[in-house]
């Protein structure tokens, strides 16, 4: 299973001083969705 993210945004956030635990926190799922609903093949 893969978490989709924007690496450029992650780098920019890190360089802006945003704490790493905030940057790497897994986003909440939309209501009624499971992790498998978010799977991208």
N, CA, C and O atoms as CSV, one atom per row, in Angstrom:
chain,resi,resn,atom,element,x,y,z
A,1,UNK,N,N,0.853,-1.166,0.000
A,1,UNK,CA,C,0.000,0.000,0.000
A,1,UNK,C,C,0.903,1.233,0.000
A,1,UNK,O,O,1.945,1.252,0.654
A,2,UNK,N,N,0.503,2.224,-0.716
A,2,UNK,CA,C,1.323,3.424,-0.888
A,2,UNK,C,C,0.559,4.650,-0.403
A,2,UNK,O,O,-0.646,4.775,-0.623
A,3,UNK,N,N,1.264,5.534,0.247
A,3,UNK,CA,C,0.688,6.817,0.613
A,3,UNK,C,C,1.139,7.825,-0.439
A,3,UNK,O,O,2.335,8.031,-0.645
A,4,UNK,N,N,0.178,8.443,-1.093
A,4,UNK,CA,C,0.481,9.402,-2.151
A,4,UNK,C,C,0.833,10.740,-1.497
A,4,UNK,O,O,0.107,11.232,-0.634
A,5,UNK,N,N,1.960,11.319,-1.921
A,5,UNK,CA,C,2.370,12.604,-1.368
A,5,UNK,C,C,3.138,13.375,-2.428
A,5,UNK,O,O,3.569,12.815,-3.436
A,6,UNK,N,N,3.300,14.664,-2.185
A,6,UNK,CA,C,4.032,15.547,-3.083
A,6,UNK,C,C,5.419,15.781,-2.485
A,6,UNK,O,O,5.547,16.515,-1.506
A,7,UNK,N,N,6.462,15.169,-3.056
A,7,UNK,CA,C,7.792,15.311,-2.461
A,7,UNK,C,C,8.296,16.755,-2.432
A,7,UNK,O,O,8.997,17.142,-1.498
A,8,UNK,N,N,7.953,17.540,-3.425
A,8,UNK,CA,C,8.389,18.943,-3.440
A,8,UNK,C,C,7.750,19.722,-2.290
A,8,UNK,O,O,8.401,20.558,-1.664
A,9,UNK,N,N,6.478,19.446,-2.016
A,9,UNK,CA,C,5.805,20.111,-0.899
A,9,UNK,C,C,6.415,19.660,0.425
A,9,UNK,O,O,6.560,20.460,1.350
A,10,UNK,N,N,6.771,18.383,0.514
A,10,UNK,CA,C,7.382,17.867,1.742
A,10,UNK,C,C,8.731,18.547,1.989
A,10,UNK,O,O,9.037,18.914,3.123
A,11,UNK,N,N,9.524,18.715,0.957
A,11,UNK,CA,C,10.821,19.383,1.077
A,11,UNK,C,C,10.625,20.844,1.496
A,11,UNK,O,O,11.312,21.344,2.386
A,12,UNK,N,N,9.675,21.517,0.840
A,12,UNK,CA,C,9.413,22.926,1.156
A,12,UNK,C,C,8.969,23.082,2.607
A,12,UNK,O,O,9.408,24.004,3.294
A,13,UNK,N,N,8.101,22.189,3.077
A,13,UNK,CA,C,7.650,22.246,4.470
A,13,UNK,C,C,8.821,22.041,5.423
A,13,UNK,O,O,8.947,22.754,6.418
A,14,UNK,N,N,9.676,21.070,5.121
A,14,UNK,CA,C,10.835,20.790,5.965
A,14,UNK,C,C,11.761,21.999,6.025
A,14,UNK,O,O,12.219,22.386,7.100
A,15,UNK,N,N,12.032,22.591,4.872
A,15,UNK,CA,C,12.917,23.758,4.814
A,15,UNK,C,C,12.291,24.976,5.489
A,15,UNK,O,O,13.008,25.875,5.928
A,16,UNK,N,N,10.959,25.013,5.575
A,16,UNK,CA,C,10.266,26.123,6.236
A,16,UNK,C,C,10.236,25.945,7.754
A,16,UNK,O,O,9.757,26.818,8.478
A,17,UNK,N,N,10.751,24.808,8.232
A,17,UNK,CA,C,10.823,24.596,9.669
A,17,UNK,C,C,9.644,23.867,10.280
A,17,UNK,O,O,9.525,23.800,11.504
A,18,UNK,N,N,8.778,23.322,9.454
A,18,UNK,CA,C,7.648,22.552,9.979
A,18,UNK,C,C,8.196,21.256,10.573
A,18,UNK,O,O,9.012,20.585,9.942
A,19,UNK,N,N,7.755,20.898,11.785
A,19,UNK,CA,C,8.283,19.695,12.435
A,19,UNK,C,C,8.075,18.437,11.589
A,19,UNK,O,O,7.042,18.261,10.944
A,20,UNK,N,N,9.084,17.574,11.612
A,20,UNK,CA,C,9.055,16.356,10.808
A,20,UNK,C,C,7.860,15.469,11.154
A,20,UNK,O,O,7.283,14.845,10.264
A,21,UNK,N,N,7.481,15.404,12.424
A,21,UNK,CA,C,6.330,14.565,12.776
A,21,UNK,C,C,5.032,15.101,12.182
A,21,UNK,O,O,4.103,14.332,11.935
A,22,UNK,N,N,4.956,16.394,11.954
A,22,UNK,CA,C,3.792,16.979,11.293
A,22,UNK,C,C,3.822,16.675,9.803
A,22,UNK,O,O,2.795,16.332,9.217
A,23,UNK,N,N,4.980,16.797,9.193
A,23,UNK,CA,C,5.131,16.554,7.756
A,23,UNK,C,C,4.820,15.099,7.406
A,23,UNK,O,O,4.192,14.826,6.384
A,24,UNK,N,N,5.254,14.179,8.242
A,24,UNK,CA,C,5.120,12.758,7.913
A,24,UNK,C,C,3.866,12.112,8.497
A,24,UNK,O,O,3.675,10.905,8.353
A,25,UNK,N,N,3.026,12.880,9.140
A,25,UNK,CA,C,1.785,12.340,9.718
A,25,UNK,C,C,0.871,11.844,8.601
A,25,UNK,O,O,0.644,12.540,7.612
A,26,UNK,N,N,0.358,10.641,8.775
A,26,UNK,CA,C,-0.563,10.067,7.791
A,26,UNK,C,C,-1.873,10.857,7.839
A,26,UNK,O,O,-2.439,11.051,8.915
A,27,UNK,N,N,-2.355,11.308,6.687
A,27,UNK,CA,C,-3.598,12.072,6.671
A,27,UNK,C,C,-4.788,11.192,7.060
A,27,UNK,O,O,-4.758,9.975,6.877
A,28,UNK,N,N,-5.822,11.815,7.591
A,28,UNK,CA,C,-7.027,11.064,7.935
A,28,UNK,C,C,-7.754,10.667,6.659
A,28,UNK,O,O,-7.690,11.362,5.645
A,29,UNK,N,N,-8.437,9.552,6.730
A,29,UNK,CA,C,-9.202,9.073,5.583
A,29,UNK,C,C,-10.528,9.820,5.499
A,29,UNK,O,O,-11.075,10.234,6.521
A,30,UNK,N,N,-11.044,9.993,4.290
A,30,UNK,CA,C,-12.378,10.588,4.157
A,30,UNK,C,C,-13.413,9.702,4.853
A,30,UNK,O,O,-13.222,8.491,4.972
A,31,UNK,N,N,-14.493,10.302,5.305
A,31,UNK,CA,C,-15.549,9.548,5.973
A,31,UNK,C,C,-16.020,8.387,5.096
A,31,UNK,O,O,-16.257,8.546,3.899
A,32,UNK,N,N,-16.148,7.231,5.717
A,32,UNK,CA,C,-16.658,6.056,5.023
A,32,UNK,C,C,-15.650,5.337,4.143
A,32,UNK,O,O,-16.010,4.383,3.454
A,33,UNK,N,N,-14.381,5.778,4.150
A,33,UNK,CA,C,-13.363,5.157,3.303
A,33,UNK,C,C,-12.432,4.291,4.137
A,33,UNK,O,O,-12.204,4.565,5.315
A,34,UNK,N,N,-11.901,3.253,3.523
A,34,UNK,CA,C,-10.905,2.400,4.150
A,34,UNK,C,C,-9.583,2.639,3.432
A,34,UNK,O,O,-9.571,3.237,2.356
A,35,UNK,N,N,-8.482,2.190,3.996
A,35,UNK,CA,C,-7.209,2.339,3.292
A,35,UNK,C,C,-7.238,1.722,1.893
A,35,UNK,O,O,-6.608,2.248,0.976
A,36,UNK,N,N,-7.949,0.636,1.724
A,36,UNK,CA,C,-8.016,-0.007,0.405
A,36,UNK,C,C,-8.797,0.828,-0.607
A,36,UNK,O,O,-8.558,0.717,-1.810
A,37,UNK,N,N,-9.724,1.659,-0.139
A,37,UNK,CA,C,-10.428,2.568,-1.039
A,37,UNK,C,C,-9.483,3.598,-1.632
A,37,UNK,O,O,-9.725,4.120,-2.720
A,38,UNK,N,N,-8.414,3.887,-0.919
A,38,UNK,CA,C,-7.458,4.906,-1.363
A,38,UNK,C,C,-6.306,4.308,-2.165
A,38,UNK,O,O,-5.413,5.033,-2.604
A,39,UNK,N,N,-6.321,2.992,-2.358
A,39,UNK,CA,C,-5.234,2.302,-3.073
A,39,UNK,C,C,-5.203,2.718,-4.540
A,39,UNK,O,O,-6.231,2.794,-5.214
A,40,UNK,N,N,-4.005,2.979,-5.001
A,40,UNK,CA,C,-3.803,3.310,-6.421
A,40,UNK,C,C,-2.861,2.303,-7.014
A,40,UNK,O,O,-1.741,2.127,-6.535
A,41,UNK,N,N,-3.305,1.647,-8.045
A,41,UNK,CA,C,-2.482,0.597,-8.672
A,41,UNK,C,C,-1.499,1.184,-9.650
A,41,UNK,O,O,-0.728,0.449,-10.267
